[in-house]
């Protein structure tokens, strides 16, 4: 059996439900996001020590403090105003050629600027990654995040 309500009662009940339901739903979404999205911004810089080879970088200690199997965000930059450079990062033991050609900055008559690419890479059980630069000390690597509270789970063979 269906009971019909006057239009004014039904619409006021609907409006009342919306006033309660929408804020409750938003609160739930915020609390769920806070439980999983813990990103700590940081900037620690290093350069390669050997040209044209994949080098292993330990991120476990100070100043990086990255835990094992964490996904790390790394900015790779070329600030050489007159030359293109190659740079990249990958998981330790990977055979993937995750390098990019970084253009020389277009400073139009100036020797300033930088060309940057951001990549994500997973650390191994010892909190290490590999990085590549075709010219040692001329490609900058900056760990942007995340910090100790990190996401996990990228697979890279």
N, C-alpha and C positions, 0 to 999 in steps of 0.2 A: 504494500500500500504506500503510495506517495503522498506526502503532505505538502501542500503548497503554502508558502508564506507570502505575505504581502511584500511587494517589491522593496519597500523602504527597509523592512527588517532584514531581508536577505542581503541587500547591498551594504547595510551597516555592519552585518556580521562578517561579510567578505572584507570590508575595509579594516575591521578590527583584526581579522586573521592576518592580513598583510602587514599591519603595524607590528605584530608580534613576530611573525615568521621571517620577514626579511632581515631585521636586525639580528635575530638568532642565527640565521643562516650565515650572515656576514661574520659574526663572531666565531662560528664554527670554522669557517674558511681561514680566518686569520690565525686561530689557534693551531689548525692543522699545518699551515704554512710555516709558522714559527717552529714547529716541532721538527721540520725537515730542512728548512732553508737557513742554515747558520753559516754565513759567509763572513770571513774576517779578512778585510783588505790589508795588504801589506806590500811593501816594495823593497825587495832585496835584489841587488844587481851583481852579476858576475860576467866574465868574458871567457872565451876559450883560451887554452894555453898552447894548443897544437893546431896548426892549420890543416884544413881539408881532411878531417877525420871525425868520427863520432866519439865523443868523450863522455865518460860517466861522471855525473855530478851527484854528490851525496847531499841530500836536503834534510837529513835527520837532526843535525845539530844546530847550534846558534850560528847565524841569526835566523835560519829558516824554520826549524822545529816542525817539520812536516812528518806526520806519522806514516807508517807503512801502508801501502795499497791505497793511498789517497789520490784524488784527482786534483792536479795543480794547474793553475792558469798562469801562462808564461807569455810575456810580451817580448818579441824578438825585434831588435831595431838596428837600422843602419843610419848613422849620422855622418858618413863620409860624403861630403857635398860633390865630389867629383868621381865617384866609383860605385858601381853596383856590387852588392855582396850577397852571398848565400847564407842562410841560417835556418835552423829547425830544431825541433825537440821530438823525442819518441821514448817509448818504454824501453827499459833495459832488456836486451835479448831480442828486440824486434828487428825484423829485416826490412821493414817499411822505410821507404825513402821519403820521409816527411820533411823535406827541405823546400824553401821558397827563395826565389831570387828577389832580393830587396833592392828596389831602385834607389839611385842616388836622390837625395832630397832636391826638389825643385825650388831652390832659393832665389832664382832669377838674379844672378849677379851677386848673391850673398853666399857665404859659407856657413849657413845655419839651417836648422831643420833636421828632420828625421823621417825615415820610412819605417813603419812598424806593422807587424802582423801579430795577432794574439792566437795562441794555440793552447789546447788542453792536453795533458798527458798524465798517465797514471804512474805513480811511484811503485817500485817493487817492494818486496818484503823487508828490504833494508832502507827504504825511503830514498831510492836513487832513481834518476832519469838519465837519458843521454841527450847531449846537445851537439850541434854541428855549426861550424863557421868555416868558410873557405879561406879566410884570412884571420889568423889568431889575433885576438884583442881588438878587432875592428867591428865585431858584431856584439851588441849588448843584449844580455838576457836579464829580464826582470821578472821575478816571481811576484805576481799581483795578488794572488790568493789561491785558494782559501787558506785560512790559518789552521789552528789545531782542530776546530770543529769543521769537518770536511765531508763532502759527498764521496762515495766509493762506488766502484763497479764498472769502469770502462775496461773493455777487453781489447788489447792490442798485441797481436802476435808478431 
